[in-house]
Amino acid sequence: MRASVLLAVSLLGLAACTPPRSEAPALVPAQTTISREQAVGALAAARPLIERHDYDQARARVTSVLGDAERWEWLDVVADGEFLLGEIADRERKPRDAADAYARAYDASRKLGDLDRGVHTLNALTNSLLDAGAWAKARAAAAEASRLAARRGDVSAEATAQNNMAEANRLAGHLAEARQGYERALQLARQAGDRAAEASILLNLGVTERRAGRLGEARARFAEAQRLARTLADTRADAYAQWNLDQIEAEISPTDGENR
């Protein structure tokens, strides 16, 4: 549990450019301005606004209840509200703001002792940290997500966390570590029966092998991913695999026997 506390502290306040939220007023013996049920309702009303891309209105709904939720320690409301703020920032392509919100959501989930929320939030946090270029923090968040997912026996979430950790290593240029992480993630995805995740991880492995100059291995991974993508009718993954296969064919010389 101590490791989780240290991680939460290290992840809070990722973006120095993001002004800190003003402190909540001191608790006084007065009734809250809203009920817990009203706060939950406001979050529910924000979700369809997000889907309609009305981010300003959605953000206003969420922030209107967070002050009371924090003051009265409705930690589930805080966790869900901060997660929604992270999702809004993600959609607005503001990864640092998203990461800060997800970190606050994780901190509330940790205080609740809610493993489900914690793992889900950490995986979202990792993606935002990757988008922000914070490789070390992304690895730390993914490692914690993997540990918590394994603890609760969620093989699919553990596969996602392992894939994210491998992605952080790949983007940081640690290709050997990335390859090993993707292989672990692939094994877990297959164990979970998550074929969509399997196809995605195979694509990531192909990218890693190609970047390492292992073109024969990369071609095999992309071909396997493409076969699976076609089984799943995933045209986007199919097209991405085909594009890479075409690029590899152009890179491999006819005399490169070992890669053919």
C-alpha positions in Angstrom: 0.0 0.0 0.0 2.9 2.3 0.7 4.0 2.0 -2.9 0.6 3.1 -4.1 0.7 6.2 -1.9 4.2 7.2 -3.2 3.0 6.7 -6.8 -0.1 8.8 -6.3 2.0 11.6 -4.8 4.5 11.4 -7.7 1.8 11.5 -10.4 -0.1 14.4 -8.9 0.7 17.8 -10.5 2.4 16.5 -13.7 1.9 19.7 -15.6 3.6 22.6 -13.9 1.8 25.0 -16.2 -1.6 23.9 -14.9 -2.6 26.2 -12.0 -3.5 24.4 -8.8 -7.2 24.2 -7.9 -8.0 26.7 -5.2 -8.3 25.2 -1.8 -11.8 24.2 -0.6 -13.2 26.5 2.1 -12.8 25.2 5.6 -15.5 22.8 6.7 -18.2 24.7 8.7 -21.3 23.3 10.4 -23.6 24.2 7.5 -25.5 22.0 5.0 -23.9 21.2 1.7 -25.4 23.1 -1.3 -26.2 19.8 -3.0 -27.0 16.2 -2.0 -24.8 13.3 -3.0 -27.6 12.0 -5.3 -27.6 15.4 -7.1 -23.8 15.2 -7.5 -24.1 11.7 -9.0 -26.9 13.0 -11.3 -24.7 15.9 -12.5 -22.0 13.5 -13.5 -24.5 11.3 -15.3 -25.7 14.4 -17.2 -22.2 15.3 -18.2 -21.6 12.0 -20.0 -24.0 12.5 -23.0 -22.6 16.1 -23.3 -19.1 14.6 -23.8 -20.5 12.3 -26.4 -22.0 15.3 -28.2 -18.6 17.1 -28.0 -20.1 19.8 -25.8 -17.0 19.8 -23.6 -17.5 23.2 -22.0 -21.0 22.3 -20.7 -19.8 18.9 -19.6 -16.8 20.4 -17.7 -19.1 22.9 -16.0 -21.4 20.1 -14.9 -18.6 18.2 -13.4 -16.7 21.1 -11.7 -20.0 22.3 -10.2 -20.1 19.3 -7.9 -16.5 18.6 -7.2 -16.1 21.2 -4.5 -18.9 19.6 -2.4 -17.7 16.1 -3.2 -14.2 16.9 -1.9 -15.5 18.8 1.1 -17.8 15.9 2.2 -15.4 13.2 1.1 -17.7 11.5 -1.5 -14.6 9.8 -2.9 -16.5 7.8 -5.5 -18.0 11.1 -6.9 -14.5 12.7 -6.8 -12.9 9.7 -8.6 -15.6 9.6 -11.3 -15.7 13.4 -11.7 -12.0 13.7 -12.1 -12.0 10.8 -14.5 -14.6 12.7 -16.7 -12.4 15.8 -16.6 -9.5 13.6 -17.8 -11.6 12.2 -20.6 -12.6 15.7 -21.7 -9.0 16.9 -21.7 -8.0 13.8 -23.7 -10.6 14.5 -26.3 -9.4 18.1 -26.5 -5.9 16.8 -27.0 -4.5 18.2 -23.8 -2.6 15.3 -22.4 -1.0 17.0 -19.5 -4.3 18.3 -18.2 -5.8 14.8 -18.8 -2.9 13.2 -16.9 -3.3 15.6 -13.9 -7.1 14.8 -13.8 -6.6 11.1 -14.0 -3.9 11.3 -11.3 -6.4 13.0 -9.0 -9.0 10.3 -9.9 -6.6 7.6 -9.1 -5.7 9.2 -5.7 -9.5 9.2 -4.8 -9.8 5.6 -6.0 -6.8 4.6 -3.9 -8.3 6.2 -0.8 -11.5 4.3 -1.5 -9.6 1.1 -1.8 -11.4 0.5 -5.1 -9.3 -1.8 -7.3 -11.6 -1.7 -10.2 -11.6 2.1 -10.4 -7.9 2.2 -9.7 -6.8 -0.2 -12.5 -9.2 1.5 -15.0 -7.9 4.9 -14.1 -4.2 4.0 -14.1 -4.5 2.6 -17.6 -6.2 5.8 -18.8 -3.5 7.8 -16.9 -0.7 5.8 -18.6 -2.1 6.7 -22.1 -2.2 10.4 -21.3 1.4 10.3 -19.9 2.5 8.6 -23.1 0.8 11.3 -25.1 2.6 13.9 -22.9 6.0 12.3 -23.5 6.4 11.4 -19.8 7.9 8.0 -20.3 9.1 7.3 -16.8 5.8 8.3 -15.2 4.0 6.3 -17.8 6.1 3.2 -16.9 5.4 3.7 -13.2 1.6 4.1 -13.7 1.5 1.0 -16.0 3.5 -1.1 -13.6 1.1 -0.2 -10.7 -1.9 -1.0 -13.0 -0.4 -4.4 -13.9 0.3 -5.1 -10.2 -3.3 -4.2 -9.2 -4.8 -6.1 -12.1 -2.9 -9.2 -11.3 -4.0 -8.9 -7.6 -7.6 -8.8 -8.6 -7.2 -11.5 -11.3 -8.2 -9.2 -14.2 -6.2 -10.7 -17.0 -7.5 -8.4 -19.7 -6.6 -5.2 -17.7 -3.2 -6.7 -16.9 -2.6 -7.2 -20.6 -3.5 -3.6 -21.2 -1.1 -2.5 -18.5 1.7 -4.6 -19.8 1.1 -3.3 -23.4 1.2 0.3 -22.1 4.5 -0.4 -20.2 6.0 -1.9 -23.3 4.8 1.2 -25.3 6.6 3.5 -22.8 9.8 1.5 -23.3 9.4 1.5 -27.1 8.9 5.3 -27.3 11.8 5.8 -24.9 14.0 3.7 -27.3 14.3 0.6 -25.1 13.4 -1.8 -27.8 14.5 -5.1 -26.1 12.5 -4.3 -23.0 9.5 -3.2 -25.2 9.6 -6.5 -27.1 9.6 -8.5 -23.9 6.7 -6.5 -22.5 4.6 -6.9 -25.7 5.2 -10.6 -25.6 3.9 -10.7 -22.0 0.9 -8.6 -23.0 0.2 -10.9 -26.0 0.2 -14.0 -23.8 -2.2 -12.3 -21.3 -4.5 -11.1 -24.1 -4.7 -14.6 -25.5 -5.3 -16.0 -22.0 -8.2 -13.5 -21.7 -9.5 -14.4 -25.1 -9.4 -10.7 -26.1 -8.7 -11.0 -29.8 -9.0 -7.2 -30.5 -6.2 -6.6 -27.9 -4.2 -9.4 -29.4 -4.3 -7.8 -32.9 -3.3 -4.4 -31.4 -0.4 -5.9 -29.5 0.8 -7.8 -32.6 0.8 -4.5 -34.5 2.9 -2.9 -31.7 5.3 -5.9 -31.9 5.6 -5.4 -35.6 6.4 -1.7 -35.2 9.0 -2.6 -32.6 10.7 -5.2 -34.7 10.7 -2.9 -37.7 12.3 -0.1 -35.7 14.9 -2.6 -34.5 15.7 -3.5 -38.1 14.3 -7.0 -37.7 12.3 -6.8 -40.9 11.6 -10.5 -41.3 10.2 -10.7 -37.7 8.2 -7.5 -38.3 6.7 -8.8 -41.5 5.6 -12.0 -39.6 3.9 -10.0 -36.9 2.1 -7.6 -39.2 0.9 -10.6 -41.3 -0.4 -12.3 -38.2 -2.1 -9.1 -37.1 -3.7 -8.6 -40.5 -5.2 -12.1 -40.5 -6.7 -11.5 -37.1 -7.9 -8.0 -38.1 -9.7 -9.5 -41.1 -11.3 -12.1 -38.9 -12.6 -9.3 -36.6 -13.6 -7.1 -39.6 -11.3 -4.4 -38.2 -10.6 -2.5 -41.4 -8.4 0.1 -39.7 -6.0 -2.5 -38.2 -6.1 -4.3 -41.5 -5.1 -1.2 -43.5 -2.4 -0.3 -41.0 -0.9 -3.8 -41.2 -1.0 -3.7 -45.0 0.7 -0.3 -45.1 3.6 -1.6 -43.0 3.8 -4.8 -45.0 4.1 -2.7 -48.2 6.8 -0.6 -46.6 8.7 -3.6 -45.4 8.6 -5.2 -48.9 10.1 -2.0 -50.3 12.9 -2.0 -47.7 13.9 -5.7 -48.0 16.3 -6.2 -50.9 15.7 -9.2 -53.2 19.1 -10.6 -52.1 18.3 -10.4 -48.4 17.8 -14.1 -48.0 17.7 -14.2 -44.2 14.8 -11.9 -44.0 12.9 -13.6 -46.9 
